[in-house]
Amino acid sequence: MLSVLAVTSHGQSEKGVKTQGRKTSIVLTIDYGDGVQKRFPSIPWKKPFTVLDAMSWADKHPRGIDFVKRGRGERTLVTQIDDLKNRDGSEKSWIYRVNGKLGDRSCAVFPIRAGDTILWRFERYQ
């Protein structure tokens, strides 16, 4: 059974905020790997914006997430989201994708554009 919790900020539509035909929001989905997801469909975007900025926004939302990170800048690593911690070796870890593509650098320096979709999934790295 798949459970989904969609969280929107007050006064914003499910499809995102638009200004003069341009999207000015991003979508963040947290997939726990067990059929449960949290979805934030309209996180306000501003330049500059990173994957970590989206996580920080979700962390501050009243029905958001809690996450733990270590390191700074290009060495930042998310080690836990809510109650799921990264596991060593070939076990599951938190891995992110932007617009379906695997992140190729730290979430703290990966730039996000308006309209992008971020997915964090608790899974084995392949």
N, C-alpha and C positions, 0 to 999 in steps of 0.2 A: 504494500500500500504506500502510495506516494503522498506525503504531506508537504504543502507549500505555504509559507507565511510571506505575504507580500506586504512590505512596509512602504508607505508613501509619506512624504512630508506634507504638512498642512498646506492646502491651497494649490497643490500641483497635480496635474493629470497623470494617469497611468502611462501615457505615451511620452511624457517629459514636457518640460517647459520649452516653448518656442518663442524666439524673438526675431521678427522679420523673416519668418520662414526657416530660421536656423535653429537646430537643436542646441540647447545650452545646458544639457544634463547628460548624465551617464547612468548606466545600469550596473549594479553590483549584485551578484548571486553567490551565496555561500552554500556549497553542496557538501553535506556531511558524509556522503558515501554510503548512507544506509536508507536512502529513499526520502530523506528530509532535506529541505532547502529553506533558506531565508533569502528573500529577494527584495532589493531596494531599487525600485524602477525609475526613480527620478532624483538622483543625487545632483545637487547644483554644481555645475562645472564653472571654473574660472581658470585663467591662465596665470601661472603654470599650475599643473595638477598632475599628481602621480597616483599610482595604484595605492600607495600607503596613505595618501590624502583621502582617498575613497574609504579606506578601512577606518581611518580616524573619524570621518563623518559618521559612518555606521556605528562606531563605538559610542558616539555621543547621543545617538538617537534613543528616545525613551524605550523603544522595543528593539533595540539594536543588538550588537554583538559585544563580546569581550574578546580581546586578543592580546597575546604576549609576543614581543619581538625582542631580538637581541642584535647588538651591533648598531652602527650608524652609517648613514650615507650609503655608498655602494656596497657596504658589507651588512646591511640590514637583512635580517631573516625573520619571517613570521614563524614562530615555533608552536603556537597554540591558538586555536579559535574556539571560543566557549570552552567546553570541557574536553576537547580533543587535542592531545599533544602529539607533535611529531614523534615518530618512533625510529630508532636507529636501524642501520643496516638496510635490508631490502623490504622493510615494513612500510606502512603508509606514512605520508607526510602531507602537509599543506602545499599544494602546487597551484599556481595561477596561470590563467590564459587571458589574453586581451583579444577580443574579436576572433576567438577560436584558436589563436596562435599561442604556443607555449612561451611564457616570459623568458627572456634571454639575459636578464640582469636583475639586480635587486629591485624589489617592489618600491623602494624609496626613491629610485631614480628613473623608473620606467614612466615615460611621459604619456599622459592620457589626453585625448582630444574630445571635444564635445561630440556626443553621439556614440562613444565607445561603449563596449560591453565587457565587463570584467567578471571572470568566473574563478572562484577559489574552490578547489575540490580536494577532499581528503582521500588520497589514493596512492598507489605505488608509482614511483617515477619509472617511466618506460622510455 
